[in-house]
């Protein structure tokens, strides 16, 4: 890992190239340890299955452990009893690793080893419990290496969902082409307002963030995770709407066209 790649790692400039190792660890229970060099430490995951997925849609539990020193990446041999991780450590595979995204909840890497090769995603479920999955390689190449022009990221995931409500009657929700919930990629409220203006030709000012959660979902054959923000958008009842826009009672009443 050269100085430039090390700096890119420190400042999360993607993609950057680093190294990985997978070790077979016969401790109290046989498991795999995945370690990826990040700067001067090796973030690590224990994989109780003692194997890594190699087919799309395979996913295994991965337990995040503390960051290890880089010396652990080249260690093999026996750890004596009464020591942390006591047992025998063997190297299963190692090689280069390209990091495409790294956050507290979602990591995408491409492993280039002698045994393991391809795009993997690490997805945080709760606390130290993560999933490791072998991604759909065609989709991953298109998304992260940009070799397929027809692939559109926005059509495959979103981070914001929202609905429109009548500010004078909150039981009424706006139905557009038989849909009442809408999705987009927006990283703040200003971007959401701009999206609504461009897509629905409506200027909005009154909105409320009602929920924020970590969501895991299937996109094609991939398992992915990210933060989802949910908003209520409040509109005046006399706003000029298109013919296909209807106010609909949430209790199941008939929508009323607003001309």
C-alpha positions in Angstrom: 0.0 0.0 0.0 1.8 3.1 -1.2 1.7 6.6 0.4 -1.0 7.9 -2.0 -3.3 4.9 -1.4 -2.7 5.3 2.3 -3.7 9.0 2.2 -6.8 8.1 0.1 -7.7 5.5 2.8 -7.3 8.0 5.6 -9.5 10.6 3.9 -12.0 8.2 2.4 -11.2 9.1 -1.2 -12.7 6.2 -3.3 -11.8 4.0 -4.8 -8.4 3.1 -3.3 -6.3 0.0 -3.3 -5.2 -1.8 -0.1 -4.7 -5.4 1.1 -6.8 -8.1 2.7 -6.3 -11.4 4.3 -8.7 -14.2 5.3 -7.4 -16.5 8.1 -8.8 -19.8 9.3 -8.8 -19.5 13.1 -9.3 -22.7 15.2 -10.1 -21.0 18.5 -12.9 -22.1 20.8 -14.9 -22.3 17.6 -13.5 -22.7 14.1 -14.2 -19.5 12.1 -12.7 -17.2 9.5 -11.2 -13.8 10.2 -11.4 -11.2 7.5 -9.0 -8.3 7.8 -8.7 -5.3 5.5 -5.9 -2.8 5.8 -7.1 0.7 6.4 -4.3 3.1 7.1 -2.2 1.8 9.9 -4.8 -0.7 11.3 -6.7 -3.7 10.1 -10.5 -3.6 10.7 -11.5 -7.2 11.2 -14.6 -9.4 11.1 -15.0 -12.9 12.5 -17.1 -15.1 10.3 -18.6 -18.1 12.3 -19.5 -20.0 9.1 -15.7 -20.4 8.4 -16.2 -19.7 4.8 -17.0 -16.7 2.6 -20.0 -16.5 0.1 -19.0 -17.2 -3.5 -22.4 -17.0 -5.2 -24.8 -14.1 -5.6 -27.4 -13.9 -2.8 -25.2 -15.9 -0.4 -24.8 -14.0 2.8 -23.2 -15.0 6.1 -23.0 -13.4 9.5 -19.8 -11.4 10.2 -19.0 -10.2 13.7 -17.1 -6.9 13.8 -14.2 -7.2 16.2 -11.8 -4.4 17.3 -9.3 -3.0 14.8 -6.1 -5.1 14.9 -2.5 -4.1 14.3 -1.1 -4.7 10.8 1.0 -7.5 12.2 -2.1 -9.7 12.5 -2.4 -9.7 8.8 0.8 -11.7 8.3 0.5 -13.9 11.4 0.1 -17.6 11.3 0.9 -20.2 13.9 -0.4 -21.0 17.3 -1.6 -18.5 19.9 -0.9 -20.0 23.4 -3.7 -20.8 25.9 -4.9 -18.1 28.1 -4.2 -15.5 25.5 -6.7 -13.5 23.4 -7.7 -15.7 20.4 -5.9 -18.8 21.7 -5.7 -21.5 19.0 -4.2 -22.2 15.6 -4.2 -19.5 12.8 -3.7 -20.5 9.1 -3.8 -18.2 6.1 -6.7 -19.1 3.8 -6.3 -16.4 1.2 -4.8 -12.9 0.7 -4.3 -10.3 -1.9 -5.2 -6.9 -3.1 -8.4 -5.2 -2.2 -10.1 -2.2 -3.9 -12.4 -0.3 -1.6 -15.3 1.4 -3.4 -17.2 2.7 -0.4 -16.7 2.6 3.4 -19.1 3.9 6.0 -20.2 2.9 9.5 -22.9 0.7 8.0 -22.0 -0.3 4.5 -18.7 -1.3 2.8 -18.1 -2.4 -0.7 -14.8 -4.0 -1.7 -13.4 -6.0 -4.6 -11.2 -8.8 -3.4 -8.4 -10.0 -5.8 -7.0 -13.1 -4.2 -5.9 -16.5 -5.2 -9.1 -18.1 -4.0 -11.5 -15.2 -3.4 -12.2 -12.8 -6.2 -15.0 -10.4 -6.9 -17.2 -7.7 -5.3 -18.3 -8.2 -1.7 -20.6 -6.0 0.5 -20.4 -5.8 4.3 -23.7 -4.6 5.8 -24.2 -3.6 9.4 -27.4 -5.0 10.8 -27.1 -4.0 14.5 -24.3 -3.2 16.9 -21.4 -5.5 15.9 -23.5 -7.9 13.8 -22.9 -7.5 10.0 -23.7 -9.5 6.9 -21.1 -10.3 4.3 -22.5 -11.0 0.8 -21.2 -11.8 -2.6 -22.7 -9.2 -4.8 -24.2 -9.6 -8.3 -21.0 -9.1 -10.2 -22.5 -7.7 -13.4 -24.4 -5.1 -11.5 -21.4 -4.3 -9.2 -19.1 -3.8 -12.2 -21.6 -1.5 -13.9 -22.1 0.5 -10.7 -18.6 0.8 -9.5 -16.4 0.4 -12.6 -18.9 2.1 -15.0 -18.7 -0.4 -17.8 -22.4 -0.5 -18.5 -23.9 2.8 -19.6 -27.5 1.6 -19.1 -27.1 0.9 -15.4 -28.8 3.7 -13.4 -28.0 3.8 -9.7 -31.1 5.9 -8.9 -33.3 3.1 -10.3 -31.7 0.6 -8.0 -31.7 2.3 -4.6 -33.0 5.4 -2.9 -32.4 7.1 0.5 -35.5 9.2 0.8 -39.2 8.4 0.7 -42.0 10.8 1.0 -45.8 11.4 0.8 -47.9 14.5 0.2 -50.6 15.5 2.8 -53.3 18.1 2.8 -52.2 20.6 5.4 -55.9 21.4 6.1 -57.0 17.8 6.4 -54.1 15.5 7.4 -56.3 12.5 6.7 -56.0 13.2 3.0 -53.0 12.0 1.1 -52.1 12.9 -2.5 -52.4 10.1 -5.0 -50.4 10.4 -8.2 -50.9 7.8 -10.9 -52.3 5.5 -8.2 -49.2 5.9 -6.0 -49.1 7.7 -2.6 -45.5 7.1 -1.6 -42.5 8.3 -3.7 -38.8 7.7 -3.6 -35.6 9.6 -4.6 -32.0 10.2 -3.8 -31.7 13.4 -1.7 -29.0 14.1 0.9 -30.8 17.1 2.5 -34.1 19.0 2.5 -33.0 21.4 -0.2 -32.2 18.6 -2.6 -35.6 17.0 -1.8 -37.4 20.3 -2.5 -35.5 20.6 -5.8 -36.4 17.0 -6.7 -40.1 17.6 -6.1 -40.0 20.9 -8.0 -38.3 19.2 -11.0 -40.4 16.0 -10.9 -43.9 17.2 -9.9 -43.7 20.9 -10.8 -44.5 21.9 -7.2 -42.8 24.3 -4.9 -42.9 23.1 -1.3 -41.7 24.7 1.9 -43.6 22.8 4.6 -42.1 19.3 5.2 -41.4 17.2 8.3 -38.8 14.4 8.8 -40.8 11.6 10.5 -38.4 8.7 10.5 -34.8 7.7 9.9 -33.6 4.1 9.8 -31.0 1.7 8.5 -32.7 -0.3 5.8 -31.5 -3.6 4.3 -33.0 -4.6 1.0 -32.6 -6.8 -2.1 -31.6 -5.0 -5.3 -31.4 -7.7 -8.0 -29.4 -10.3 -6.3 -27.5 -7.9 -4.0 -28.2 -7.3 -0.3 -27.7 -3.6 0.5 -28.0 -1.3 3.4 -28.2 2.4 3.9 -30.0 5.2 5.8 -33.6 5.8 4.8 -35.2 9.2 5.5 -39.0 9.5 5.5 -40.8 12.8 5.1 -44.3 14.2 5.1 -44.8 17.0 2.6 -47.6 19.4 3.4 -49.6 21.1 0.6 -52.4 23.6 0.6 -55.7 22.1 -0.5 -56.1 24.7 -3.2 -52.8 24.0 -4.9 -53.2 23.6 -8.6 -52.8 19.9 -9.4 -52.7 17.9 -12.6 -55.7 15.8 -13.6 -54.0 12.6 -12.5 -53.4 14.0 -9.0 -56.1 13.1 -6.5 -56.6 13.8 -2.8 -57.4 10.4 -1.2 -58.8 9.7 2.3 -56.4 7.4 4.1 -59.4 5.6 5.6 -60.2 4.3 2.1 -62.5 7.1 0.9 -62.8 8.1 -2.7 -60.2 10.6 -3.9 -61.4 14.0 -4.9 -60.0 15.6 -8.1 -58.7 19.1 -7.5 -58.8 21.2 -10.6 
